[in-house]
């Protein structure tokens, strides 16, 4: 009977150590962090690109077109 109890105790101790090792392991935690960083970079890049499109469409291009017309205006 003592043999069976000792084996059960060793088995449970081994399983407890394995569970403790698995819970304290943070080996795969970097994947989520990397995915969040990439997602933030994509969103910020899209916002920056949209801002540049608005700036070039409303401010830069009309002024540039006007200056080019003035530069090649041979009539006056």
Helices and strands as residue ranges (DSSP letters): H 2-24, G 27-29, H 30-55, I 56-60, H 61-71
